[in-house]
Amino acid sequence: MRTLCLALALFATLSAFAATGKPVSYKSGDETVQGVLYTPEGKGPFPAIVVIHEWWGLNDWVKGQASKLADEGYEALAIDLYRGKVATTPDEAHEIMRGVPEDRAARDLHAAFNYLESQSSVKKNRIGSIGWCMGGGYSLNLALAEANLRAAVINYGHLAADQSSLNKINASVLGIFGGKDRGIPVDDVNKFEQGLKQAGKKVEIHIYPNAGHAFENPNNKDGYRADDASDAWKHTVEFLAGTLKK
């Protein structure tokens, strides 16, 4: 009985701090796109974050990250670049990802930023972005395109190397990478950091030496590293608080 009571108490505690999302729609060019909006408890306006999925699509794990961010006090918009498609195998994810036109993705990111900026519940000068894998690269893209983006979190996403591009970024940048990620070599991460510093940008980089790609997602059974993922989340929470809540 005591074990059951403890389990129920834990469930109640977790439930009390798990923000639920509501489907929303907004215009992206001539299209109407969908997302899921997670709003913190209490009275706004709140800082806000565009949450960008991995190559799998807008699945439960990404929605869970958006819910956790809402629990931290952010209005979190989980966007759907795949128009409702969710991959279940790497081959399917690769195929869907390759089918996303770059101009459409850029338009969708801009539309998500504008949607949050238009909400009365959002602090318009405190909007950031976060993404993982493919979404990490798009988080950087949003920072390159939106002069008013305040913060960008890049979790093992593609990097820009061109100095003229890096000069355009106004957002503070947090980069989280795996030292054994074969797609994003540590040398490239170091060059990215140096380029941002050379441009006078605020940047914070964390490289986990024994981690590979996608090490934060427990669904990555071969590559998930619980301790590194927990530490990465701690840095994410601290970075966002320092850039979006001040």
N, C-alpha and C positions, 0 to 999 in steps of 0.2 A: 504493500500500500504506500509506504514511504517513497519507494522508487517511482511509483505512478504519480504521486503528488509532485515530486521534483520534476518529473518529465512534463507534467501539465504546466507547472510554473514556468519552466524554461520556454515552453511553446508560447505561453501568454506573453512572456517578455519579448521574444522574437517577433511575435505578431504585432506588438505595440510599436515596434520600431521598423516595420516593413511597409514602406509607402506603396500604395497601389496606384496603378496607372490608368489613364483613360485615353481611349483612341481620339485622335484629333486629325483634322485634315486642313490643308492650306495649299495655296497656289504655288506652283513652281513653273514659271513661264506660262504656257497655255494648259498645263496639266494640273490636276488636283492630286496631291500626294498624301500619304498617310504616315502617321507616327504615333508614338505613345508618350503621353506627357505625365510625368511624376511630379507631384507638388508636395512640398513639406507641410507638416502640421504648423498651425499658428498663422499669424497675420503677416502678409508681405508688405512691401515688395521684397523679393528674394534675388540673390545672384542666380545666374542660370548657366546651364551647360548643354551644348549640343553633343549627344552621345552617339558615336558612330561605330557600327558593327564590324566584326571580322568578315572574312570572305564567306563565312557560313550563311550570313544574312541575319535578320533581326530575330534571333532565337531567344530562348528563355534565359540563357546565361547573360546576354547583353542586357535584357530587360532587368535582370537581377542587379546588374551593376548600376543601372539608372535608378532603380529603387533605393539602393544603398546611398547613392549620391543625394537623393532627395532626403533621406534620413539625416544626412550631414548638413542639410539646410539649403539645398540648391533646387531650383526648378529645372528638372532634367528632361530634355526632349530626346527620346530614342528614335532616330530616323530610320527610314527603310529605303535604302538605295536600290533594292531588288524588286520593288513593286509587289511584295507579298510572297516572293519565292524564298524558301529556306532550304539550304543544301544539307544532305545527310552523309555524303561521302566526299572525299577530297576531289575526285574527278568531277562530281557535280558542282562543287564549290568553284573549281577552276573554270568550268564552262560558263557558269552564271556570271562570275566576276568579269570574264573576258567580254561578256555581252553587254556590259554597262558602258554606254558612250561617255567619254570623258567630259564632254560639254554638258551632258545631262546631269552627271554627278556634281559638277561645279555649280550648276543651276540649283540643284536640290540642296546643296550645302548653303548657298546664299539664301535660299528660301527659308531654310530652318533658322538661320541667324535672324532674318527679318521677322519671322513668326515670333520668336522669343522677344525680340526688341519691341514688338507691337503689343505685348501683353502688359496689362496694368499691374500684374502681380510680379513683374520682373524689373530689377534695377538695370536700366538700359546701358549703363556704362560698366557693368560687371557681368559680362557674358564671356564664357570660355568654351573650349571644346576638348573632347577626349575621344580617343579611338584606339583600337587594338589591331595589329596586323594590317590588313588593308585599310581599316578604319584609322589606324595610327598615321598612315600616309595622308589620308584625307583630312585628318586633324591639322597636319602641317599645311596642306593645301588651303584650308580655310584661313589659317594664320597669314598665308601669303596673299590671300585675296581680300580679306576684311580688315581694313585699317583699324576698326574699332573693337576687334576681338581683344580681350584683355589677357587671356591665358590659353595655352595650348598644351595638352598632354599627349605625347607620342609614345605609345607602347609598341615597340619593335615594328615601326612603320617605315616606309621608304623615306629617304632623306634628300634634301636639296643641297647641292654642292656649289652652285653658281653664286658668287658673292653678290652680284647685283640683285638676285632673288632674295637672298637673306637680308639684304638691306631694307627690303620692303616690310619686314615683319615688325609690328609694334607690340605684339603679345609677348608676355613672359613665356618661356618654353621649359617644360619638363620632359626629358627623354629617358625612357626606361628600356634597356636592351639586355640581351643575353650574350655573354662572351663567346658562346659556341654557336651562335646563330650564323649559319653558312650563307644566308641571303643578305645579311647586313653585317659585314665585317667590322671588327672593332676599329680598324684604321679609318673606316668611313665615318663611324660615329665620332671619333676624335676630330676629324677634319670638320665635321658639321659643327661641333662645339666650338672649335677654334674660329670658324667663320662667323658664328654668331657673336662671339666675344669681340672679334675684330670689328664687327659692325656696331659694337656698343650695346648689344641686346642682353637682356637678362635671361640666363640659361642655367639649368641645373640638369646634370646628366648622371644616371646611375647605371652601371654595367655589372651584371651578376655573372661572375667568371665561369661558373659551371652550368649555366642555364643556356638552353637553346631557344629556338623560336617558339612563341606562344606558350611560354612557361607559366603564365598566370591563369590559364584556363584549365580547370580540373578535368574537363572532357578530353583534354590532350593526355591520354593515359600514359604515353611513353615519355612525354616531356614535361609534365606538370611538376613544379617544384613548390611545395606548399610554403616552406619557410621564406623562399625568395618572393613568392606571390604576396605573402602577408607583409613583408617589408616594403615591397613596391606599393602596395595599397596605403601603407602608413605614409610614405613619402608623397603619394598623390594627395591624400587628405591634407597634409601639412602645406603642400604647395598651393593647392586651391584656396585654402583658408587665407594664406598669406597674400594671394593675388586678387581674389574675388570678394573677400569679406572685409578688407581694409579700405 
